[in-house]
Amino acid sequence: MSKNPSNFKTTTTTTWKPPKPACHSGQNKVFTTTGGIDVYAGGRNRSGGWWMCNAPLDLAIGPDETMRPSYGKTLDGSTVVPKGWSCDQFVGRTDPPKFMIEMDFPDFGVPQVEDYFWYALHDDIVEHEVKSISTQCAGGHGRTGVQLAILYYLLNDDDVKATIKDAAQLIELVRDLHCDHAVETNEQQRYIARVLDIPVGESVVVEKYGGWSGYSWGSDKGKAVTTTGTTSPKTTTTGTATLTATTGYDLNEKYTMTDTQKAIAVEECECCGEIDYSLDEDRCYSCGWELPDNRDTMLCMTCGNDKAMWMYTSPADQDCISCTSRRLNIRHSSMSVECSGCKKLKAFDMVSEYITGQGFVCLACESNTEGSVKQ
C-alpha cells in the first residue's frame, strides 16, 4: 500500500520558516487560572500530546490531526485484563480525558469556528467543573499559542483581564509562560484580538526569515525577505543567494527538496532518520513516511479484528501485517515487523510492501532502492 497521500497537503501561507531550535518537550503546565484550573501545553511532534501529560486531565483540545497518539499507543485497544491488575499499564492503551475537542484548525492558520465558540467553551468548562486542560498542536507553537492566549484571558478573573492592554502583550505573556515561539503569524495575532475584543497592538510576529543555508543559519538570520508569485514558482532572495520553491508537489515522482523547502520546519524522521520530516506537512520528504491515521479501518480475515489501514501493506490484503508475519514466521512484535532490507524491526506504518519470497520492505529501504531524494 502506497504511503503517499493522493494530494500533498499545502499551507495557504507564504511564510517560509527555519526549524525551531530546541525549546520545550512534553506536556507541561503553563499556568493555573484564578479559578484553580491547570492549563497544560505541548506539541505532538515534541512528545507533547495530551497522552504525555503526567497529570490527570479533564479536557484535551487541539487541531483534529494532532489529537491521536502515533504508532505504539491506542485510545482503546482490544486487550482486556481484570480490573486493578498491574499488567493493565503495559497493554499499550491510553485512556483519553473525560472530554475531547478536535478542532478544524489549519497549520499557521486560525480555528475554523465562530468567535463565540470560545465563550461557549468557557461556560462549558465552568458547568462541567473542568479543572485541568491540555492544549496542543503539531509543534506546540503557533496553534497552541492561540489556544493558550484565549484561554488565559477568558478563564482568569476581571482583575487579570484589566492588566492586559492588547493582543501583543497577551502573546508576550504566553511566550514567557510557555515558549518564545507561541503564536506564529500576524493573522493569529489579529484573531486573538478579535475573539477577545481587545486591541491588536504592535505586531510581535516575524513571519519571514532569511539566511538559511543547508542546515545552519547564515549571516542574514532574522532579516525579512521578499516573496514574489502567488502560485508557482515562488522566489525568495536572501543576501547573494536566490532560492526557488513551488507551492505544490507531485508525489507520483521522486523529487529533490530545495533549500527553501527545507526552510519549512523539519526534524529527524522516525522512519529513515534523515532530517527531512516536515512538521508542517506531517510527512518525510525522503522516505515518504507520514503520521498514521487510525480513522480508516479494514477487517483482518485471520484475527477477525478491524485494524487501521496502516497495519496492512495494501487495501487488497486479507491479513494484517501482524497475522502475515506470524504465518510466515517473520520476526515481529505487536506493532513492528522485520524489514528484509535493513533487518531492523520497523513499525507497521513504516512498511511499504511485502515481496513474495523476500519479506517486508520498509519505506526507508524502498526509498534507497529507488534512488535517494536527498541532495
N, C-alpha and C positions, 0 to 999 in steps of 0.2 A: 504494500500500500504506500503510495507516494505520501511523503510528509509535507509536501509543499501545498499551501492553500491555493485555490483557483485564482484568487486575486490578492496581490500584495497590498497589505494594509498601509495606507499612506496617511500622513497628517496634513491638515489644511494649513498649518502654519508654515511660514518660510524661514523659520528660525533654524539655524544650524548650531548645535551645541557640542562642546567637548565633553568627554566623560567626566562625571563628578569625581572629585578627589574623595579619598576615604573620609567618611564623616560618621554617620550613625549606622547601627545594625541592630536587628532585633525589634521587638515591640516594647517600647519604653514609655513610662508615664511622663506626660508632658506637663500637665497641670491638674490641679484639683480646684473645682469651682467653689464659689462661696456657699453653694448648697451641698457641698460634700461629694460631688460627682468626679470620679477619677477618669481622666481622658488620656488614652494611650495613642501612639502613632508609630508607624514604620512602613517599610517598603517590602513588597513581596520578594523582589529580587535582591533585597538586602537582609534576608532572613527575618523579615518583619511583618509577616501576615498575622492575622489575629490568632492563628493556631500556635504562634510562637510566644504568645504572652504568658507569663508565669502566673498571672493573677486571674481569678475567675471573672468572666465578662458577662454583662447583661445584654449588650448591644454591640454589633460589629457593622460598620458602614464603609462603603467604598465603591469604586468602579467595578462593574459586574465581572470583568475579565480578571480581576485580581483577588476575588473572594473565595477561591478554591485552592487548597494545597496542591502542589505538583506531585509527581510520582512519589510513591512510598507512603503516602497518607491518604486516607479516605474519610469521608464525613459520616459514613455509617458502617460499612463492612458487613460481611456475611458470617464472620466468626462470632459465635455466642458462647460465653463461659458463665458459670454460676455467679450470681451477684455477690460481690465482696471478695472474690478470689483475686489474688495478687497478679496472676498471669494476664488479667484483662488489660493491664497497662502496656503489654507488649504485642497486641494484635494489630497494631498499625492504624487504629481507629482514632479519629479526632472528634470529640464531641463539640458541636457548634454552640455558640452563645444562645441565650434564650431567644433573642431577636436578631434578625439579619436583614440588612437593607443593601441591595445590589443596584447601583445607580448606572444610568446611561451617562457616562462622564468621559468623553474622549480625551486622550493624552494631549497635554498642552492646551486643552480647551476648558469649558465650563460645564457644570451639570445641566443636562437637558431636562430640567424640571421647572415648574413655575416658581417664582421667587417666594411665594407664600409657603411652599413646601417646608422651608426651614422653620417657619413659625409654627406650623402644624407639628413638625417633628419635635420642637421644644415642648409643646403641650403633651405630645405622646410620651416623651421621656418623663415628664412630671407625673402624668397619670399612671404610668406603669412602674413608677418608683425605680427607674434605672439609676444605678449607682456606679457603673463602670462602662466606658465606651471605648471601642477600638476603631481608629481611623487608619486607612491605608490606601496605597495605590501601587504602581509598579516599583518606582524608586523611592517612594516616601518623601517626595519633594513638592512638586507643583500642585497636584490634585489633593495630596494630603494637607498641604499648607492651606489651601482654600477651605477645606473642612474644619481644620483647627481654628482658623481665624473666625469663621462664622459661629462655631460652637462656643468659642471663648467669649465672644461678645454676647450671644443670646443666653448662655447658661449662667453667666455671672450677674450679680445684682446691679442696681442702678448706680451705686457708688463707683463700681469698677467701670461701668459704661461711661460715666462722666469724665473719666481720666483719658479717654480715647477720643482724639480730635478728628482723626481721619483714617482711611484705609491704610495709608502709608505707615502711620505709626503702629497700627494694629499688626501689620505684616512684620515690621521690625521686632515687635514684641514676641510674636510667634517664632521668629527666627532665633531670638535669644533663648527661648524656651526649648526649641526643637532642633532646628538646623538652619544654617545660613542660606540654604538653597530653597527654603519653603516659599511657595508661590513663584512661578517661573515666567509668567507673561503679563503684559500690561492689561490684556483682556481679563485675566483672572483678577487683577487688582481692581479694575473697574466693576467687575461682577460683585466682588465683596462689598464695595461701596454701595452699589445699587440695592443689593439684598438688605443690607443693614441700614440703608437710608442715611449714610454719613458721607462727608466729602471724600473725594478720591485722594486728594493730597498730591504731592510730587511723586513722580514715578520712582519706585525703588527697584525696578526690574531692568537688568541688562539683557536684552533679547538676542543680541547678535555678538558673536565673538570672532576674533581672527587670530592669526599666528599659529594655527595648528599645522604641525609638520610631522608626519609619521605618527609616532606615539608619544611625542613630547611637545611641550609648548615652545613656540618661537618668541621672537622679541616683540611681537605685536599683541601679546596677551592682553585681553580686556578692551582692545580698541574696537569701535564699531566698524562694520564692514558694509559694503553696498551690495544689494542683491537685485539683479535685473531679470525680467522674464517672469511670466505668471504660470507657464506650463513647463515646457522643456525645450532647450536646456536652461539651466539657471547658473549664472556665473558669479562667483564671489572672488573679490580681489583682496588679498592681504599682503601688504608690503610689495615685494617684487614678484610674488608668485600668483598666478591666476589659476583657480581651481574650478572645475566644471562638474555639475551633478545633474541628474534627472530627477523628476518628481515621481516617477513610477518605474517599476521594473518588471521585466518579463521573466517569470520563474520557469518557463519552459526551456530556458537556456542558461548555462552557467555564465557568470559574468565576473569581472574584476571590480572590486569596490574602489572607488576613487578616494582621494584624501578627504574630500569634502563629505562624502558619505560616511567615512569613518568618524567624522566630527560629530555625528549623532552619538549620543551616549552609548558606549559599548562596554562590555566586561567579558571575562573569560566564560566560554561556552562549557556547560557541564558535559556535553557530548564529545566534542573534538578537542577541547582545551585551548582553542585559539581565542584571542581577544577580539572576537567578532560577533558576540551576542548583543543584539540591539535591544536596549531597554525600552526604546520607543515602539519597535515592531514586535517585541517578544519572539524574536527569531534570530537564528545564527546565520550570518552571511556566508560562512564557509561550508558547513555541512548541511544546512537547511533545517536543523532541529528547531522545534518551536514548543512552547509550553503546551502540554496536552489538555484536551477538552473532555471533561467527563460527561458532558450532556448527551452526546450521541452514543448509543449502546447497540450491541448485537448479541444474539444468543449463541453461546458455545454449545455445539451438539454433543460434546463429550461430557463436560461437567454440568451442563444444564443451567448455567448461570448467565444472566445478562451482564456483559462486561463492556467497558469503554472501548471505542473503536481503536484507540492506540494500543490496545492489548492484542491486536491482530496485525498480520502483515498485509492483508488485503480484504476488501469487503466481500470477496468471494470465498474466504476461508470458512470452513465449517468448525474448526477448532481454534481456540485461543492459543497464543504463544506458549503459555504455561502447559496446556494439555499436549500440544505438539512436541514440546521439548521432553516432556515426561514419556511420551510414547516412543520417541526416537532415542531416548537415553542421552540427551544432550544436557550438559551441565547447566544448572539453572537454580534460581531461588524463587521466592514467591513473587518477586517483581522484576527479575532480571534474568538474562539468558546469555550464554557464552557466544561471542562473535567468532565465526570461523576464521576471520581475517586477523584481528589483533589478539584473539584468545582471551579477551577480557570479558567479565560479566557486564553487560550493558542493560540499562533499564529498558523495559518493553517499548516505551515511546521513542527510544533511540535506535530501534531496529528498523531497517529499511525493507528487507525481504528475506524469504527462505529460498535457498537454491538447492534443488534436489541433489543428493549425493555429496553436498558440501556443507550445508548448515545455514545458520542465520548470518546475515551481514548487517553490521551497524551502519548508520548514516555516515560516520566519520570515515570508515574504510571504503564505503561506496564512493564518497567524495574524492578520496585519494586515488582510487582506481580510475575514475573518470577524468581526473586532472584537477589539481588544486585550483581554487579560485583566488588563492592568496597571491599577492604580488611577490 
